[in-house]
Amino acid sequence: MRWLSAYGTFVPKRLPVFICLLLLIIPALADFTTPEFHCRLLSTFLPQNVFFPGSENYNASTASYYSLQTRLSPTCVVVPSTAEDVSTAVKTLAELPDAIFAVRGGGHSPNIGFADTEYGVTIDLSRLNHVNTNEDGTVASVGPGARWTEVHRALDPLGLDVVGGKIGTVGVGGLITGGGVSNFSPMRGWACDNVLNMQVVLASGEIVDVNDEGEYADLFVALKGGQGNFGIVTRFDLRPFRQDPYWGGLIFYPSSTEQAQVDAYAEFRERANHDSRAEVEQNFMYLSSDDGSGDPFCMNNMFYSEQVRNPSALRMFSDIQPQFNNTMRISNSTDFTEELGTNPFPHNRYLIQACTTFRFSPAILPQILKLWIGYRDEMQSARIPNIMLALTILDVPVLLPTSHNSLGFPRGSQPDRELALGLISVYWLSDEYSSMMERATRTLLHDIDVVIAKNGLSYPYRYINYANSAYQDPLRGYGRKSLQHLVRMSKKYDPNRVFQEKVPGGWKLPLDEFS
């Protein structure tokens, strides 16, 4: 940057000549360190893409975040229409002193500030929501602002599918760069390992194609798990596959089946029963009404990637009785992701999520369930209105022989056979209960991790898309070798720490720990 010493301010080298002249003629325009000035400058470069408080586009953006606590009030919202627009925004903000910005894809993360900012600029990628395929159906190009239902809605009529999110309202960008768990993960692995290429805007504003060949192969590995530490992905080229309609849906049960659920999951995990076409998320839940009364229940969302009704691989769950709702059917990913996008998890609530990983053993499940029941009963006794609690147990995706990501699983290992993920999700409507919910959830997770450790079943990995930023550090859970690679990539491709310091939200790297 070059400085205008007469006024003690600066003009980025890339600013158009007429802006430079304007700053010289009217030096009292603004304090160049304020977000108000940053937004006005951006609106000069991107007049159709910058929106201010009170405008329809601004209000639509800030109100569309999944959970209430993440709806902040940025000084302006930039909604790029192209990768070039993203580049313009990044180059401008990188040059401005004290500029703060956030990057929003789907806006589904419950961690405050991860996709929005209270003071600064939010880059909202929602217009980058294209879904295209090449002529022979071997590449599906998807924008980071697309939701997974939009992706499947475009691909299902073509008889194609991709390894993507289970919940239709989740955005493409965050899920993939965090790893990505899918209905097809038992057979096809992590979503990030099914990416052929990413178009990325680097901190310099340069737009590059990043894949496993050429000069950016090292960055490609880092982006698969390292999230927003290196740039902004503006296009994912995914590897689609042929997929006919398949078996899936939800089954709801009363809480009297809890022990049967645990037994069924243990049976499902037996090696002799392994079927890579079958995928299960087991949920132990509680839901209260307006008056605070509520009931516990269980829910399994299950999928089998062939047109087989009630397959034997899932029968240990489907045979459990009684059931009070069963939506299992032959359908497609559009239908299934829409269902999970609306049922049973509520929108427009406060939300906490936190997670763990453990070496699977049938003996640990009853112990975890016991802790969960104690927590759930405490919440039920408190008669808190309009809450939903969920403890979810699910498998880790298979690690493909071709997997080359930054998640830290050793090559040749079998995390899908050896490990399980645990997720706690807590939804509530009134902010007056926020402190209570946060304390109780953290205590429950701590108690679960203590029990896991006492059984010798601890494992450091934490799924970054489920982790809680208040007290978890999933990047360290990848292991020192992977973390060192991520730090190297940040220093190489973002030497001025734009995405470490100007973007305060998201999971940050310990750059100073590594020389």
Disulfide bonds with the S-S distance in Angstrom:
Cys39-Cys76 2.10
